Amino acid sequence: MKDRTSNVQSKKQVEISIIGSGRFGLFWGAHLNAHHPVCFFDLDETKRNRINDITGNFKASWESLEVCLRKDYIFITIPIGRMTDFLKKNASKIKAGSVIIDCASVKEPVINWFAQYLPEDIYYAASHPLFGPDSARGGLEGHIITLIPGRIPYIHYQMLVHLFTDMMNLTVLNLTPQEHDKLMAYNLSLVHHLGRTFHKMQIFKLPLMMSGLKNLNQISQIVMNDSQELFEDFYRYNAYSEEIRVKFLDHFHEITANLK
């Protein structure tokens, strides 16, 4: 098969697209746009008007899906549950030699979907920024992003590492998909269960909160900024979430059973 990737980016400006312009997609694209030209696409046209508000003084553009699928690095920031349909419909439209990168909170299924649906001349890697619009409101420096190479040439992988570390001041953490998902079962699934429970209990309405409860309330407020769909997706697609939830409940009941 003829290699269609010979038009490598060394002679031109790297171009990036963001597929999915939700709260995180716009936030992430704004930071990427500080270093390379970024364009956005989302099925919801109403999000188009938010781009300039989010990206500040530097210019970003809204383009068609066809245009966005022809960029050098394509970040997919759509809900996990919609990923397979997106890949089935659009994998053949992606420019040969492009690199697809997800930002999902689970890695095992995403890596498998990329391998299953993307043609051999489309490259891919899996990433997960361990921060968001709330936790990184003051800037990206000191925050962590996981980066898992899939089918990707070394030069493209190094470009991503350079972008994240040298240009965006992030720390790149290499984990296997399994290691990542096990850790996220605690860091996301469990924390969302707790935070959403605190919200249901309406602890934010209490007239007096000591520092410990204030911290719990802060967790609750942060997780409630994420959609119910995001919560349900990473619980559904993370193979370790149920195990951690059961373990928590078992220990909770064990502790309360010993109370006299």
C-alpha positions in Angstrom: 0.0 0.0 0.0 1.3 3.4 -0.9 2.3 5.5 2.1 0.1 8.6 2.0 1.9 10.2 4.9 4.9 11.6 3.2 3.6 15.2 3.5 4.9 15.4 7.0 4.5 18.6 9.0 8.2 19.6 9.2 7.7 22.1 6.3 4.4 23.6 7.5 2.6 24.9 10.6 1.0 22.1 12.6 -2.8 22.4 12.5 -5.1 21.1 15.2 -8.8 20.5 15.4 -11.2 19.9 18.3 -14.1 17.6 17.6 -16.7 18.3 20.3 -17.0 21.9 21.6 -18.4 21.2 25.1 -17.1 22.8 28.2 -13.9 20.8 28.2 -13.4 20.9 24.5 -13.5 24.7 24.3 -11.2 25.0 27.4 -8.7 22.5 25.9 -8.8 24.1 22.5 -8.2 27.5 23.9 -5.0 26.4 25.5 -3.8 24.5 22.4 -4.6 27.6 20.3 -2.0 29.6 22.2 0.6 27.5 20.4 -0.9 26.1 17.1 -3.9 27.1 15.0 -7.0 25.4 16.2 -10.4 24.9 14.6 -13.5 23.6 16.3 -16.5 21.5 15.3 -19.6 20.4 17.1 -23.0 19.0 16.0 -24.6 21.7 18.2 -24.2 24.9 16.2 -25.2 27.1 19.2 -21.7 26.4 20.6 -20.2 28.3 17.7 -20.9 31.6 19.4 -18.9 30.6 22.5 -15.5 30.2 20.8 -14.3 33.8 20.9 -15.5 34.1 24.5 -13.5 31.0 25.6 -10.4 31.5 23.5 -9.8 35.1 24.5 -7.6 37.4 22.4 -6.2 34.8 20.0 -8.2 33.6 17.0 -9.8 30.2 16.7 -12.2 29.2 14.0 -15.4 27.1 13.6 -15.1 24.8 10.6 -17.1 22.0 9.1 -16.5 18.4 10.2 -14.8 17.7 6.8 -12.3 20.4 7.3 -11.6 19.4 10.9 -10.9 15.8 9.9 -8.1 17.0 7.6 -6.0 18.6 10.3 -2.7 17.1 11.5 -3.7 16.4 15.1 -7.4 15.8 15.8 -8.5 15.8 19.4 -11.8 14.1 20.0 -13.6 15.5 23.1 -17.1 14.0 22.5 -18.8 11.8 25.2 -17.4 8.3 25.5 -20.7 6.7 24.7 -20.8 8.4 21.2 -17.2 7.5 20.3 -17.9 4.2 18.4 -20.6 5.8 16.2 -18.4 8.7 15.4 -15.5 6.4 14.4 -17.7 4.2 12.3 -19.2 7.1 10.4 -16.1 9.2 9.9 -12.9 7.1 10.0 -12.7 6.9 6.2 -12.9 10.7 6.0 -9.9 11.4 8.1 -6.8 12.6 6.3 -4.1 9.9 5.9 -1.2 10.6 8.3 -3.4 12.5 10.8 -3.1 11.7 14.5 -6.3 11.1 16.5 -6.1 11.8 20.2 -8.9 11.3 22.6 -9.3 13.1 26.0 -11.7 10.5 27.6 -11.6 9.4 31.2 -11.3 5.7 30.2 -8.5 4.3 28.1 -8.9 0.5 27.6 -12.1 0.7 25.4 -10.9 3.8 23.5 -7.6 2.3 22.5 -9.5 -0.8 21.4 -12.0 1.2 19.3 -9.2 3.2 17.6 -7.4 -0.1 16.7 -10.7 -1.5 15.4 -12.1 1.3 13.4 -9.3 3.5 12.2 -7.5 2.7 8.9 -3.9 1.7 9.0 -2.7 5.1 7.7 -4.4 6.9 10.5 -2.4 7.2 13.7 -3.7 7.4 17.2 -2.7 8.0 20.8 -4.8 8.2 24.0 -4.6 11.1 26.4 -6.4 12.1 29.5 -5.8 15.6 30.9 -6.2 15.2 34.7 -7.6 18.6 35.1 -10.4 20.8 33.7 -11.9 24.2 33.5 -12.4 24.3 37.3 -9.1 22.8 38.6 -6.9 24.5 36.0 -8.7 27.9 36.2 -5.4 29.5 37.2 -3.4 27.9 34.4 -2.0 24.6 33.3 1.5 24.7 34.9 2.0 21.8 37.3 -1.0 19.8 36.1 -0.7 16.3 34.7 -1.8 14.7 31.4 -1.6 10.9 30.8 -0.4 10.0 27.3 -0.6 6.4 26.0 1.0 5.7 22.6 -1.1 3.6 20.3 -0.3 3.3 16.6 1.9 6.4 16.2 5.3 7.2 14.7 8.0 8.3 17.1 8.2 11.8 15.5 4.5 12.4 16.1 4.6 11.1 19.6 7.5 13.4 20.4 5.7 16.3 19.0 2.8 15.7 21.4 5.3 15.3 24.3 7.0 18.6 23.3 3.7 20.4 23.0 2.4 19.2 26.4 5.7 19.6 28.4 7.8 22.3 26.8 5.0 24.5 25.5 2.1 24.0 27.8 4.1 23.3 31.0 2.2 20.0 31.7 3.7 16.9 33.2 3.3 13.8 31.0 2.5 10.6 32.8 2.9 7.3 31.0 0.5 4.5 32.1 -0.9 1.4 30.6 -4.6 1.6 29.7 -5.3 -0.8 32.5 -3.3 1.1 35.1 -5.0 4.3 34.0 -8.5 2.9 34.3 -7.9 1.3 37.7 -6.7 4.6 39.1 -9.5 6.5 37.5 -12.0 4.2 39.2 -10.9 5.8 42.4 -10.2 9.3 41.2 -13.3 9.9 39.1 -15.9 7.2 39.6 -15.7 7.1 43.4 -15.3 10.9 43.8 -18.3 11.5 41.6 -20.4 9.0 43.6 -19.4 10.9 46.8 -19.7 14.4 45.4 -23.1 13.7 43.8 -24.3 12.1 47.1 -23.3 15.2 49.0 -25.2 17.3 46.5 -28.3 15.2 46.9 -28.0 15.7 50.7 -27.8 19.5 50.0 -24.8 20.1 52.3 -24.3 23.4 50.4 -27.3 24.8 52.3 -25.9 24.2 55.8 -25.4 27.5 57.7 -22.2 26.2 59.3 -19.4 24.2 57.7 -16.1 23.3 59.3 -13.1 22.9 57.1 -13.6 19.2 56.5 -17.1 19.7 55.3 -16.1 22.7 53.2 -13.7 20.4 51.4 -16.4 17.9 50.8 -18.7 20.6 49.5 -16.1 21.8 47.2 -15.8 18.3 45.7 -19.5 18.2 45.3 -19.6 21.6 43.5 -16.8 20.5 41.1 -18.3 17.2 40.1 -21.7 18.7 39.6 -20.2 20.9 36.9 -19.7 17.7 34.8 -22.7 16.3 33.0 -24.7 13.3 34.2 -23.8 11.7 30.8 -20.0 12.0 31.6 -20.6 10.4 35.0 -22.6 7.6 33.6 -20.2 7.0 30.7 -17.0 6.6 32.7 -18.9 4.4 35.2 -20.3 2.2 32.3 -17.0 2.0 30.3 -14.5 1.7 33.1 -14.2 -2.0 33.9 -13.1 -1.3 37.5 -15.7 1.2 38.6 -18.2 -1.4 39.9 -15.5 -3.1 41.9 -14.5 0.1 43.6 -18.1 1.1 44.3 -18.9 -2.3 45.9 -15.7 -2.1 47.9 -16.7 1.4 49.2 -20.2 0.3 50.2 -18.8 -2.9 51.9 -16.4 -0.8 54.0 -19.1 1.8 54.7 -21.5 -0.9 56.0 -18.7 -2.6 58.0 -17.9 0.7 59.7 -21.5 1.6 60.5 -22.3 -2.0 61.7 -19.7 -1.6 64.5 -21.3 1.5 65.9 -23.2 0.9 69.1 
